[in-house]
């Protein structure tokens, strides 16, 4: 029989009956259950199942005095035991256990039953079943799959099992066994009662019936059980019982659980289960200072707010201490020296392993606690920042506030409990990571938001030679100068042979560049100070640092000028090569002045030794010439004043060209340097630059100027010195700068343009091409001076090579009268062919224009022949009135008619609207 929660008695005798309690009034009798041998009642759904012979019936209570049959299923054998769990019924037959789905009727085998005792199925309050297999109790879920790994091992096969959490009570032949349902399922108690017929669970006790008596087994109060279990070292069972305490005792429950967790953690720690011990420390919610007191070797900052933890025995001892504790050798025990040495060595290795394991457990503990602690510390920092912003008064903190800068947290007051706890945690975690060889994890800790104590961490990392972590510590505390000094020291030590054994990593100058990159916007002077130290070894990376960091070039240049003048030119060179447009004219002039100073020093040195050669080009002079030709930001007048009068003619020629003194520049190339090719290249550059100038500006033909120099050398040399002196002495009076000509670049010779027929009309010999800057009288003077000094061969070579760029008429005027015609064939031949071709093109174009004109006239005539028919019904498209005999106008489409007055008015209205819109836009 079974008493239900609805105060009804369910009994199985000849059939299954329901009686009302306490009157025992019959509520219902299931006639089909006559002869049933087992049943199971599902209290939650009011379902009843019972077995009869080899069949199972399922009935549902209808809420009144009757039952409704739901289904019935056949089974393979007589059912010995059965129980509900959800929609499934676990059935124990003679040889096996099966799971039957009450909805679908699906049947699945679980495992075979025992050979000695009959099947026994017990439903568990947590869901699932406990199945008996002789003296073994096996846990399965509601689908028959094996549950917990452990098994309950009874002293013999029980005939009946009752569950009273957290215990399982088994009825054996000679006594009653009470076992825990926690892992390992230990024996809790044995009750010596013989000839027990039945065991039933009631609300507060276990009822045991014998032949002539009934016993009640009442559980000891949970509080007393917890105390007894804790005292005996059964911590897991004590914790399980804590969960059964009533909800109204939540504070008592939390206190007991915390105390048990702490005692259990100490027990596990003493027995070497360090990670499990730390898990219980986490569950106990004990402060981190309590756990860190187990590690006196871990140095943490002193707290002014947090309470002092209780001192406990250290389990993170040094190797020497652990060797003494764990060697197990008595002081009075006699051993040989060799055996004693071996024992000490083994003890040392064992102690190191123990110390490593304890620290690894500590790391996991601190990492689990870190998130909440760091979050609270950051929240305190946010509150403090808000209070400071609104002018909050913190006078009570002024006496003991310590300004400690860190990444993302500003100043940290000593009296901040959350921040002190965070500082203790991070400082301890950093040391534990280093001591266990996790240097990379320590570096990652320092790179993020952290509260490591600066002084303690710095001393520890120095002592441990963890320089990478030390650099990150300086960096996160904004101690960039200290970090850079350390990095420079490490770079120097890495260069030494052999390097220090403590330096696991090789430090290079590029590391300083990488460190300085984020500082360009905040501390440019510090960047310049330390970048100077690696500029020579890493010039390109350093210049890229200056450029990417947007450090003003003038600032960098002035700093170099004061502290590293030998690197100034190198910096400007790289700056110009990487970003020419970003270099100001002042810096370009500075670079050219540096080059010129070096070249002048070189010139004076060779001149004093009488070894000067105008054609010699040192590397610096090559740089100077290239800079003079390719950049435009320098001051040519100032550079001309520094040049010697009798040397450096090539530099002087380039500078004169920048000042548009082309005749003087060409005279230097021809008469001083005696290199006609340079003169021709100069003419090409000037000519090509003039092509890009507006057509309205007057341009002289540079080739005719060179031709005059070739054909009138006496006049050129006679006026050269006078004009040079005037140029240098009064540059402002004699020279007018031409900004467009100052940007001449050596671009090579442009491809020759071939005029097409349609564009040939625009091809003209412009007056600028014929303007040589000389009158006919000058030409006559050149011819009259004639003589053997003229450079006729060079002049003819110029004409033959650049005939398409020289006005032929002007060139022939300049040539001496005695010039032979055959020498001019290479000049006149292509010139005349080009002239004839141009004449033919013009003729063709003229004919095409005439033909086009005739076509337009014909089209106009056709348009004028159009006829417009005006009738009495013709309407004005503007006023919608009849045209009649009024003057009218016709739109170009030939069909739209309007009154002329309407057309005139519409045009005047458009004009007025247009003027008003223009005024509004203005």
C-alpha positions in Angstrom: 0.0 0.0 0.0 1.0 3.7 -0.5 -0.4 6.9 1.0 -0.7 9.6 -1.7 -0.4 13.4 -1.2 -4.1 13.7 -1.9 -4.8 11.9 1.4 -5.8 8.7 -0.3 -4.6 5.2 0.3 -3.5 3.2 -2.8 -3.4 -0.6 -2.1 -2.8 -3.8 -4.1 -4.5 -6.9 -2.9 -6.9 -8.9 -5.0 -7.1 -5.7 -7.2 -6.0 -2.1 -6.9 -8.2 0.1 -4.7 -8.3 3.7 -3.6 -9.6 4.7 -0.2 -10.2 8.1 1.4 -8.2 8.8 4.5 -8.8 8.7 7.4 -12.3 7.3 6.9 -11.1 4.5 4.6 -14.0 5.2 2.3 -13.6 3.4 -1.0 -13.1 5.8 -3.8 -12.4 3.6 -6.7 -11.6 -0.1 -7.5 -9.9 -1.1 -10.8 -11.5 -4.4 -11.6 -9.0 -5.1 -14.4 -6.2 -5.0 -11.9 -7.4 -8.3 -10.3 -4.4 -10.6 -10.2 -1.9 -7.7 -10.7 1.5 -8.4 -9.1 3.2 -4.9 -9.3 2.1 -1.3 -9.8 3.5 2.3 -9.9 1.8 5.6 -9.3 2.8 8.9 -11.0 1.8 11.6 -8.6 2.5 14.5 -10.8 0.3 13.4 -13.7 -2.1 11.1 -11.8 -1.2 8.1 -14.0 -1.3 4.5 -12.7 0.4 1.6 -14.4 0.3 -2.1 -13.2 1.4 -5.4 -14.5 -0.7 -8.5 -14.8 0.8 -11.7 -16.2 2.7 -10.5 -19.3 0.9 -7.3 -19.9 1.0 -3.7 -18.7 -2.1 -1.4 -18.3 -2.0 2.3 -18.0 -4.9 4.2 -16.3 -5.5 7.9 -15.7 -7.3 9.3 -12.7 -10.2 11.5 -14.0 -10.3 13.7 -10.9 -13.4 12.2 -9.5 -14.1 8.7 -8.3 -13.0 6.8 -11.4 -10.1 5.8 -13.7 -9.9 5.9 -17.4 -8.0 3.3 -19.3 -5.4 4.8 -21.5 -3.3 2.0 -23.1 -2.0 -1.5 -22.6 1.2 -3.1 -23.8 2.5 -6.6 -24.0 5.9 -7.5 -22.4 8.2 -10.5 -22.8 7.9 -11.8 -19.2 6.3 -11.3 -15.9 7.1 -7.9 -14.4 8.8 -8.0 -11.0 9.3 -4.3 -10.4 8.3 -1.1 -12.1 8.5 2.7 -11.7 7.5 5.9 -13.5 9.9 8.7 -14.6 8.3 11.3 -16.9 6.7 9.5 -19.9 8.8 6.4 -19.5 8.3 3.4 -17.3 11.3 1.3 -16.2 10.3 -2.4 -16.0 12.3 -5.1 -14.4 11.5 -8.6 -15.6 13.1 -11.8 -14.6 16.3 -11.4 -16.7 16.5 -7.8 -17.7 15.5 -4.2 -17.4 13.5 -2.4 -20.1 12.3 1.2 -20.7 8.7 1.5 -22.1 7.5 4.8 -23.5 3.9 5.2 -22.3 3.0 7.4 -25.2 4.4 5.6 -28.2 4.9 2.1 -26.7 8.5 2.0 -27.8 10.5 -0.6 -25.8 14.3 -0.5 -25.3 16.6 -2.8 -23.3 18.8 -1.4 -20.6 20.9 -4.3 -19.2 20.4 -7.7 -17.7 19.3 -8.0 -14.1 21.1 -9.9 -11.4 21.4 -13.7 -11.1 20.8 -13.9 -7.4 18.2 -11.3 -6.4 15.1 -10.3 -8.3 15.0 -7.0 -10.3 14.5 -3.8 -8.3 13.5 -0.5 -9.8 13.6 2.7 -7.7 12.6 6.1 -9.0 15.0 9.0 -8.0 13.6 12.4 -6.9 16.1 14.1 -9.2 15.0 12.1 -12.2 16.2 8.7 -13.4 16.3 5.3 -11.8 18.4 3.3 -9.4 18.4 -0.3 -10.7 19.5 -3.2 -8.6 21.9 -5.9 -9.9 22.5 -8.2 -7.0 24.4 -6.1 -4.5 25.1 -3.3 -7.0 23.0 -0.2 -7.5 23.3 1.3 -11.0 22.1 4.8 -11.9 20.4 5.4 -15.3 18.5 8.3 -16.7 14.8 8.2 -17.8 15.9 6.8 -21.2 18.0 4.0 -19.7 21.4 5.5 -20.3 24.0 5.1 -17.7 24.2 8.2 -15.4 26.8 8.7 -12.7 30.1 6.9 -13.0 29.9 5.6 -9.5 27.9 2.6 -8.2 26.4 1.9 -4.9 27.9 -1.3 -3.5 25.7 -2.8 -0.7 27.0 -5.5 1.6 24.5 -7.9 0.1 21.6 -7.7 -2.4 18.8 -5.5 -0.9 15.3 -6.5 -1.1 14.0 -3.0 -1.0 15.5 0.5 -1.4 14.0 3.8 -0.2 15.4 7.2 -1.1 15.5 9.9 1.6 17.9 12.6 0.2 20.8 12.7 0.5 20.7 9.1 1.5 19.6 5.7 0.1 18.2 3.2 2.7 18.5 -0.4 1.7 16.7 -3.3 3.4 19.0 -6.3 3.7 18.4 -9.7 5.3 19.9 -9.0 8.7 20.1 -5.2 8.9 19.3 -1.8 7.3 22.1 0.0 5.5 22.1 3.8 5.0 24.4 5.1 2.3 25.2 8.6 0.9 24.1 9.4 -2.6 27.2 11.5 -3.2 30.1 10.2 -5.2 31.9 7.1 -3.7 28.5 6.4 -2.0 30.0 5.7 1.4 28.3 3.7 4.2 26.8 6.2 6.6 25.0 4.0 9.2 23.9 0.5 9.9 20.6 -0.2 11.8 20.5 -3.7 13.3 16.9 -4.8 12.9 16.1 -8.4 11.9 13.1 -9.8 10.1 12.1 -6.5 8.7 9.1 -6.9 6.4 8.8 -3.5 4.8 10.4 0.0 4.6 8.4 3.1 3.7 9.4 6.7 3.4 7.2 9.3 5.2 7.5 13.0 5.3 10.0 13.2 8.1 11.1 9.7 8.8 11.6 6.1 7.5 8.9 3.7 8.7 10.3 0.1 9.3 7.7 -2.6 9.9 8.6 -5.9 11.6 6.4 -8.9 12.4 4.9 -7.5 15.5 6.3 -3.9 15.7 6.9 -0.7 13.8 10.0 1.5 14.1 10.6 5.0 13.0 14.1 6.1 11.8 14.3 9.9 12.3 17.2 11.8 10.6 19.6 13.7 12.8 19.1 17.5 12.3 21.0 18.8 9.3 23.1 21.2 11.4 24.3 18.5 13.7 25.1 16.2 10.7 27.1 19.0 9.0 29.2 19.6 12.2 29.8 15.9 12.6 30.8 15.3 9.0 33.1 18.3 8.9 34.8 17.2 12.1 35.3 13.7 10.7 36.7 15.1 7.4 33.7 14.2 5.2 33.6 17.6 3.6 31.8 16.6 0.4 28.9 15.1 2.3 28.8 18.1 4.6 28.6 20.5 1.6 25.8 18.3 0.1 23.8 18.6 3.4 24.3 22.4 3.4 22.3 22.5 0.2 19.3 20.8 2.0 19.1 23.6 4.6 15.8 25.5 4.4 15.7 28.7 2.3 15.0 30.8 5.3 18.4 29.9 6.7 20.3 31.2 3.7 22.8 33.3 5.7 23.5 30.4 8.0 23.9 28.1 5.0 26.3 30.5 3.3 28.4 30.8 6.5 28.6 27.1 7.0 29.4 26.4 3.3 32.2 29.1 3.4 33.7 27.6 6.6 33.5 24.0 5.2 35.1 25.1 1.9 38.0 26.8 3.7 38.6 23.7 5.9 38.3 21.4 2.9 40.7 23.6 0.9 43.3 23.4 3.7 42.9 19.7 3.9 43.3 19.3 0.1 46.3 21.7 0.1 48.1 19.8 2.8 47.6 16.6 0.8 48.9 18.0 -2.5 45.6 18.6 -4.3 46.4 22.2 -4.9 44.0 22.9 -7.8 41.1 21.4 -6.1 42.0 23.3 -2.9 41.9 26.6 -4.9 38.5 25.8 -6.3 37.2 25.5 -2.8 38.9 28.7 -1.8 37.0 30.4 -4.7 33.7 28.8 -3.6 34.3 30.0 0.0 34.5 33.7 -1.2 37.5 34.1 1.0 39.6 37.2 0.4 42.6 36.8 -1.8 44.9 38.0 1.0 43.9 35.0 3.0 45.1 32.6 0.2 48.2 34.7 -0.5 49.2 34.3 3.2 49.9 30.7 2.2 52.7 32.0 0.0 55.0 34.2 2.1 57.5 34.1 -0.8 55.0 36.1 -2.9 55.6 39.8 -2.0 52.4 42.0 -2.1 51.9 45.6 -1.3 50.9 46.5 2.2 47.2 47.5 2.7 45.9 50.4 4.7 42.2 49.4 4.3 42.0 45.6 4.0 42.1 43.6 7.2 45.2 41.5 8.1 44.7 37.9 7.1 45.1 35.1 9.6 48.6 33.7 9.4 48.8 30.1 8.2 51.5 27.6 7.4 53.3 28.3 4.1 52.9 25.6 1.5 55.0 27.4 -1.1 58.3 26.9 0.6 61.7 27.4 -0.8 63.6 24.3 -2.0 65.8 24.1 1.0 62.9 24.2 3.4 60.9 21.7 1.5 63.9 19.4 1.3 64.1 19.4 5.1 60.4 18.8 5.5 59.9 16.1 2.9 63.1 14.1 3.1 61.8 11.9 5.9 65.4 11.5 7.3 65.8 11.6 10.9 68.6 13.8 12.4 70.0 10.9 14.3 69.9 8.4 11.3 73.2 7.4 10.1 73.7 7.4 6.3 76.6 7.4 4.0 77.7 10.7 2.4 76.7 9.5 -1.1 73.3 8.3 0.1 72.8 11.6 1.9 73.7 13.5 -1.3 71.2 11.5 -3.4 68.4 12.0 -0.9 69.0 15.7 -0.9 69.0 15.9 -4.7 65.8 13.9 -4.9 64.2 16.1 -2.2 65.3 19.2 -4.1 63.7 18.0 -7.3 60.5 17.0 -5.5 60.3 20.4 -3.7 60.6 22.3 -7.0 57.8 20.2 -8.5 55.6 20.9 -5.4 56.4 24.6 -5.5 55.6 24.8 -9.3 52.3 23.0 -8.7 51.3 25.2 -5.8 52.0 28.3 -7.9 50.1 27.0 -10.9 47.1 26.4 -8.6 47.5 30.0 -7.3 47.5 31.4 -10.8 44.2 29.7 -11.6 42.7 31.0 -8.4 43.8 34.6 -9.0 42.6 34.5 -12.6 39.2 33.3 -11.5 39.0 36.2 -9.0 40.5 38.8 -11.2 37.6 39.8 -13.4 35.3 41.0 -10.6 38.1 42.6 -8.6 39.4 44.6 -11.6 35.9 45.6 -12.5 35.3 47.0 -9.0 38.6 48.8 -9.1 37.8 50.4 -12.5 34.4 51.4 -11.2 36.0 53.1 -8.2 38.3 55.0 -10.6 35.3 56.1 -12.7 33.5 57.3 -9.6 36.6 59.2 -8.5 37.0 60.9 -11.9 33.4 62.0 -11.9 33.7 63.3 -8.3 36.8 65.2 -9.2 35.1 66.7 -12.3 32.3 68.0 -10.1 34.6 69.4 -7.5 34.2 66.8 -4.8 36.3 67.3 -1.7 38.7 64.5 -0.9 40.5 66.1 2.0 40.3 62.9 4.0 42.4 61.2 1.4 45.0 63.9 0.8 47.3 62.7 3.6 47.7 59.2 2.2 47.1 59.6 -1.5 49.7 58.2 -3.8 49.8 59.3 -7.4 50.5 56.3 -9.4 50.0 56.4 -13.2 48.8 53.4 -15.0 47.2 52.5 -18.3 43.7 53.8 -18.3 43.4 54.5 -14.6 45.2 57.7 -13.7 46.0 58.3 -10.1 45.3 55.6 -7.6 44.5 56.6 -4.0 46.0 54.4 -1.3 42.7 54.4 0.6 40.8 52.8 -2.3 39.9 49.3 -1.1 39.0 48.0 -4.5 42.2 49.3 -6.1 44.3 48.0 -3.2 42.8 44.5 -3.6 43.4 44.8 -7.4 47.0 45.9 -6.8 47.6 42.9 -4.5 46.1 40.5 -7.0 47.9 41.7 -10.1 51.3 42.0 -8.2 50.9 38.4 -6.9 49.8 37.1 -10.3 52.7 38.7 -12.1 55.2 37.0 -9.7 53.5 33.7 -10.0 53.5 33.8 -13.8 57.2 34.6 -13.8 58.1 31.9 -11.3 56.3 29.3 -13.3 58.0 30.3 -16.6 55.0 32.0 -18.2 56.8 35.1 -19.3 54.6 35.7 -22.3 51.5 35.6 -20.1 53.1 38.1 -17.7 53.8 40.4 -20.6 50.2 40.2 -21.8 49.0 41.0 -18.3 51.1 44.2 -18.3 49.9 45.2 -21.7 46.3 45.2 -20.6 44.6 47.2 -17.8 46.5 46.2 -14.6 47.2 47.5 -11.1 50.6 45.9 -10.5 52.6 47.7 -7.7 55.4 49.6 -9.4 58.1 49.3 -6.8 57.6 45.6 -5.9 57.1 44.5 -9.6 60.2 46.5 -10.7 62.5 44.9 -8.1 61.1 41.4 -8.8 61.5 41.7 -12.6 65.0 43.1 -12.3 66.0 40.3 -10.0 64.4 37.7 -12.3 66.0 39.3 -15.5 62.6 39.5 -17.1 63.5 42.6 -19.2 60.6 42.4 -21.7 58.1 42.3 -18.9 60.0 45.2 -17.2 59.7 47.3 -20.3 56.0 46.7 -20.4 55.8 47.7 -16.7 57.5 51.0 -17.4 55.3 51.5 -20.5 52.0 51.0 -18.7 53.1 53.4 -16.0 54.1 56.0 -18.5 57.8 55.8 -17.5 58.9 56.0 -21.0 62.3 57.5 -20.3 63.2 54.7 -17.9 62.0 52.1 -20.5 64.0 53.6 -23.3 67.2 53.8 -21.1 66.8 50.2 -20.2 66.2 49.3 -23.9 69.4 51.1 -24.9 71.3 49.3 -22.3 69.9 45.9 -23.4 70.8 46.7 -27.0 74.4 47.4 -26.1 74.7 44.3 -24.1 73.2 42.3 -26.9 76.0 43.5 -29.1 78.7 42.3 -26.7 80.6 39.1 -27.4 79.6 36.9 -25.8 76.2 38.2 -24.8 75.0 37.9 -21.2 73.5 34.5 -20.5 70.4 36.2 -18.9 69.5 37.8 -22.2 67.2 35.2 -23.7 66.0 37.6 -26.3 68.1 39.7 -28.6 67.4 43.4 -28.5 67.8 45.5 -31.6 67.6 49.2 -32.4 64.4 48.7 -34.3 62.7 48.0 -30.9 63.3 51.6 -29.9 61.7 52.8 -33.2 58.6 50.6 -32.4 58.5 51.9 -28.9 58.7 55.5 -30.0 55.9 55.3 -32.6 53.0 55.8 -30.1 54.8 58.7 -28.4 55.2 61.0 -31.4 51.9 62.8 -30.7 52.3 63.1 -26.9 56.1 63.7 -26.3 57.9 64.6 -29.6 61.0 65.9 -27.7 61.5 62.5 -26.0 61.1 60.9 -29.4 63.7 63.1 -30.9 66.1 62.6 -28.0 66.1 58.8 -28.3 65.7 58.6 -32.0 69.0 60.4 -32.4 70.7 57.4 -30.8 69.5 55.0 -33.5 69.4 57.4 -36.5 72.8 56.3 -37.7 72.1 52.5 -37.4 68.5 52.7 -38.6 68.2 55.8 -40.8 65.3 54.8 -43.0 63.2 53.5 -40.1 63.9 56.6 -38.1 62.9 59.0 -40.9 59.7 56.9 -41.4 59.1 57.4 -37.7 59.3 61.1 -38.0 57.0 61.1 -41.1 54.4 58.7 -39.7 54.4 60.5 -36.3 53.8 63.9 -38.0 56.7 65.5 -36.1 57.4 68.9 -37.7 60.4 68.7 -40.1 61.7 72.1 -38.9 61.8 70.8 -35.3 63.6 67.6 -36.3 66.1 69.6 -38.4 66.8 72.1 -35.7 67.3 69.3 -33.1 69.7 67.5 -35.5 71.6 70.8 -36.1 72.3 71.1 -32.4 72.8 67.5 -31.3 73.8 65.5 -34.5 75.0 67.9 -37.2 76.7 65.0 -39.1 73.3 63.4 -39.6 71.4 66.5 -40.7 72.2 66.1 -44.4 71.3 62.4 -44.2 67.9 63.2 -42.6 67.1 65.8 -45.2 68.1 63.5 -48.0 65.8 60.7 -46.8 63.1 63.2 -46.1 63.3 64.5 -49.6 63.4 61.1 -51.2 60.3 59.9 -49.2 58.2 63.0 -49.4 59.5 65.7 -51.7 56.3 67.8 -51.5 56.4 67.7 -47.7 59.8 69.4 -47.5 59.7 73.2 -47.2 61.9 75.6 -49.2 63.7 76.5 -46.0 64.8 72.8 -45.5 65.7 72.4 -49.1 67.9 75.5 -48.9 69.4 74.1 -45.7 70.3 70.9 -47.4 71.9 72.6 -50.4 73.9 74.9 -48.0 75.2 71.8 -46.2 76.3 70.2 -49.5 77.9 73.5 -50.6 79.8 73.9 -47.4 81.3 70.4 -47.7 82.2 71.0 -51.4 83.9 74.3 -50.6 85.9 72.7 -47.8 86.9 70.0 -50.3 87.8 72.6 -52.9 89.9 74.6 -50.5 91.8 71.5 -49.4 92.7 70.5 -52.9 93.5 74.1 -54.0 95.9 74.4 -51.1 97.6 71.3 -52.5 97.3 72.6 -56.1 95.4 69.4 -57.0 92.0 71.0 -57.9 90.4 69.7 -61.1 87.2 71.2 -62.3 86.1 67.9 -63.8 86.5 66.0 -60.5 83.3 65.0 -58.8 83.3 63.9 -55.2 80.1 62.1 -53.9 79.1 65.3 -52.1 79.5 67.4 -55.2 77.4 64.9 -57.2 74.7 65.3 -54.6 75.0 69.1 -54.8 74.7 69.2 -58.6 71.7 66.8 -58.4 70.0 68.9 -55.7 70.6 72.2 -57.7 69.0 70.7 -60.8 66.1 68.8 -59.2 64.8 70.9 -56.4 63.6 74.5 -56.4 63.2 75.7 -52.8 66.7 77.1 -52.3 67.9 80.6 -52.8 70.2 80.9 -55.9 71.4 84.4 -55.1 72.7 83.4 -51.7 74.5 80.4 -53.1 76.1 82.4 -56.0 77.7 84.7 -53.4 79.4 81.8 -51.8 80.9 80.3 -55.0 84.6 81.1 -55.8 85.2 83.2 -58.9 87.6 80.7 -60.6 86.0 77.3 -59.8 82.8 75.4 -59.5 81.6 76.6 -62.9 79.0 73.8 -63.3 77.3 74.8 -60.1 77.4 78.5 -61.1 75.9 77.6 -64.5 72.9 75.8 -62.8 72.3 78.7 -60.4 72.4 81.2 -63.3 69.9 79.1 -65.1 67.6 79.2 -62.1 67.9 83.1 -62.4 67.0 83.0 -66.1 70.5 84.1 -67.0 70.7 81.7 -69.8 73.4 83.4 -71.8 75.8 83.5 -68.9 75.0 79.8 -68.0 75.7 78.7 -71.6 78.9 80.8 -71.7 80.1 78.8 -68.7 79.4 75.5 -70.3 81.0 76.6 -73.6 84.0 78.7 -72.6 84.8 77.6 -69.1 83.9 74.0 -69.0 84.3 73.4 -72.7 81.5 70.8 -72.7 79.1 71.5 -75.6 76.9 68.5 -74.7 76.1 70.1 -71.3 75.2 73.3 -73.1 72.9 71.4 -75.5 71.2 69.5 -72.6 70.7 72.9 -70.8 69.0 74.3 -73.9 66.7 71.2 -74.1 65.6 71.7 -70.5 64.8 75.3 -71.0 63.0 74.8 -74.3 60.8 72.0 -72.8 60.0 74.1 -69.7 58.9 77.0 -72.0 56.5 74.7 -73.8 54.5 74.5 -70.5 54.3 78.3 -70.1 51.2 80.3 -71.2 51.4 81.2 -74.9 51.1 85.0 -74.2 54.4 85.2 -72.4 57.4 86.4 -74.5 60.0 83.6 -74.9 63.4 83.8 -76.4 64.8 80.9 -78.5 67.5 79.4 -76.3 69.1 77.6 -79.2 69.7 80.9 -81.0 71.4 82.2 -77.8 73.7 79.2 -77.8 74.3 79.7 -81.6 75.3 83.3 -80.9 77.8 82.2 -78.2 79.3 79.8 -80.7 79.6 82.4 -83.5 80.6 85.4 -81.4 83.0 84.1 -78.7 85.0 87.3 -78.3 82.0 89.4 -77.5 80.7 86.8 -75.1 83.9 86.5 -73.1 84.5 90.3 -73.1 81.1 90.9 -71.3 81.1 87.7 -69.2 83.2 89.0 -66.2 81.4 92.3 -66.2 77.9 90.7 -66.1 79.0 88.2 -63.5 80.2 90.9 -61.2 77.1 93.0 -61.7 75.0 89.9 -61.0 76.6 89.0 -57.7 77.0 92.6 -56.5 73.5 93.8 -57.2 71.3 90.8 -57.8 68.1 92.6 -57.1 68.7 95.3 -59.6 69.9 93.1 -62.4 67.9 89.9 -61.9 64.2 89.3 -62.1 63.3 86.0 -60.9 61.1 83.8 -63.0 59.1 81.5 -60.8 58.1 79.2 -63.5 61.6 78.8 -64.7 62.9 78.1 -61.3 61.3 74.7 -61.3 63.2 73.2 -64.2 63.7 69.5 -63.9 65.9 67.2 -65.8 63.1 65.4 -67.6 64.8 64.3 -70.9 63.9 65.2 -74.3 60.2 65.3 -75.1 59.0 63.3 -78.0 58.7 65.2 -81.2 55.1 66.4 -82.0 53.9 65.6 -85.5 51.1 68.0 -86.6 48.1 66.2 -88.2 46.3 67.7 -91.1 43.4 69.0 -89.1 45.7 70.6 -86.5 48.2 72.0 -89.0 46.3 75.3 -89.1 47.5 76.1 -85.6 51.1 75.5 -86.5 52.9 78.8 -86.9 56.4 80.0 -86.6 55.7 82.3 -83.6 57.5 85.5 -83.2 59.1 84.2 -80.0 60.9 81.6 -82.1 62.5 84.2 -84.2 63.4 86.5 -81.3 66.9 85.7 -80.6 67.4 88.7 -78.4 69.7 90.3 -80.9 69.2 92.9 -83.7 70.4 92.6 -87.2 73.2 95.0 -86.2 74.3 92.5 -83.6 74.3 89.8 -86.3 76.4 92.0 -88.6 78.7 92.7 -85.7 79.1 88.9 -85.2 79.8 88.4 -88.9 82.2 91.3 -89.0 84.2 90.0 -86.1 84.3 86.6 -87.7 87.7 85.1 -87.5 89.2 81.8 -86.5 87.9 82.0 -82.9 84.3 81.2 -83.9 83.1 77.7 -83.1 81.6 77.0 -86.5 81.6 73.2 -86.2 79.7 73.3 -82.9 77.2 75.8 -84.4 76.6 73.6 -87.5 76.2 70.5 -85.2 73.7 72.4 -83.2 71.7 73.3 -86.3 71.7 69.8 -87.6 70.6 68.3 -84.3 67.9 70.8 -83.4 66.7 72.1 -86.7 63.0 71.7 -85.8 63.4 74.0 -82.8 65.3 76.8 -84.5 63.9 79.5 -86.7 65.8 79.0 -90.0 65.8 82.7 -91.1 67.2 83.9 -87.8 69.8 81.2 -87.8 71.0 82.0 -91.4 71.4 85.7 -90.4 73.8 84.7 -87.6 75.9 82.4 -89.7 79.1 83.9 -91.3 78.8 84.8 -94.9 81.6 82.5 -95.9 79.8 79.4 -94.6 79.6 76.8 -97.3 76.2 75.6 -98.4 77.1 72.0 -98.3 77.7 72.3 -94.6 74.1 73.4 -94.2 72.5 70.5 -96.0 71.8 68.6 -92.7 70.1 71.7 -91.4 68.2 73.1 -94.5 67.2 69.7 -95.9 64.8 68.6 -93.2 63.8 72.3 -92.5 62.6 72.8 -96.1 60.9 69.5 -96.2 59.0 70.4 -93.1 58.1 73.8 -94.5 56.8 72.3 -97.8 54.8 69.7 -95.8 53.3 72.5 -93.7 52.5 74.5 -96.8 50.7 71.6 -98.3 48.8 70.9 -95.1 47.6 74.5 -95.0 46.4 74.3 -98.6 44.4 71.2 -97.9 42.9 72.7 -94.9 42.0 75.9 -96.7 40.2 73.8 -99.4 38.3 71.8 -96.7 37.2 75.0 -95.0 36.0 76.5 -98.3 34.0 73.3 -99.0 32.5 73.4 -95.5 31.5 77.0 -96.0 29.7 76.2 -99.2 27.8 73.4 -97.4 26.7 75.8 -94.7 25.5 78.3 -97.1 23.5 75.7 -99.0 21.9 74.5 -95.7 21.0 78.1 -94.8 19.4 78.6 -98.2 17.3 75.5 -97.8 16.2 76.7 -94.4 15.2 80.1 -95.8 12.9 78.4 -98.3 10.5 77.2 -95.6 6.8 78.2 -96.0 4.4 79.0 -93.2 0.7 79.0 -93.9 -1.3 81.4 -91.8 -5.1 81.1 -91.9 -7.9 82.7 -90.0 -7.9 79.8 -87.6 -4.2 80.1 -86.7 -3.7 80.6 -83.0 -0.9 82.3 -81.0 0.8 79.7 -78.8 1.4 82.2 -76.0 -1.9 84.1 -75.6 -4.1 81.4 -77.4 -5.8 84.1 -79.5 -6.1 84.2 -83.3 -3.2 85.6 -85.3 -5.5 87.4 -87.7 -3.7 90.2 -89.5 -1.3 91.0 -86.7 2.5 90.8 -87.1 3.6 87.3 -86.1 6.7 85.4 -85.4 7.6 81.7 -86.2 9.8 79.6 -83.9 12.7 77.6 -85.5 10.6 74.4 -85.6 8.6 76.0 -88.4 5.2 75.2 -86.9 4.8 77.3 -83.8 3.2 80.7 -84.4 3.0 83.6 -81.9 2.1 87.3 -82.0 5.2 89.3 -82.3 4.1 91.4 -79.4 3.6 88.3 -77.3 7.1 87.0 -78.3 8.7 90.4 -77.4 6.9 90.4 -74.0 8.0 86.9 -73.2 11.6 87.7 -74.1 11.6 90.8 -71.8 10.1 88.8 -68.9 12.8 86.1 -69.3 15.5 88.9 -69.1 14.0 90.4 -65.9 13.8 87.0 -64.2 17.4 86.2 -65.2 18.7 89.5 -63.7 16.7 88.9 -60.4 18.1 85.4 -60.0 21.7 86.7 -60.6 21.2 89.4 -57.9 19.9 86.8 -55.4 22.8 84.5 -56.1 25.2 87.4 -55.6 
